[in-house]
Amino acid sequence: VGVEEYSNLGRSFVIYPNPSEGRFNIVLELDKEMDVLLQVFNAIGKKILQKDLAPKTSHSISLDLSQFPEGLYFFRVVSSIGSATKKLLLVR
């Protein structure tokens, strides 16, 4: 089960299901429209994915990391007003 927490970017940043077998969703609710960058890093800090998100207040993103090995992954969302990081456990 994903855990919803407040971030300095807006109202919420949620990843579910967590743990995941590869396919999961990211929901990001912002206080205002802004350009946002989503970055995904593996457990040793290597960036494996980067995605620019259109400036809007609500984002719902479906991703599939099933081609990557199981382990811990870090999701970082960056904007002009701050950043937030969440973890996802990839299991088989």
Secondary structure, 3 states (H helix, E strand, C coil): CCCCCCECCEEEEEEECCCECCEEEEEEEECCCCCEEEEEECCCCCEEEEEEECCCCEEEEEEECCCCCCEEEEEEEEECCEEEEEEEEECC
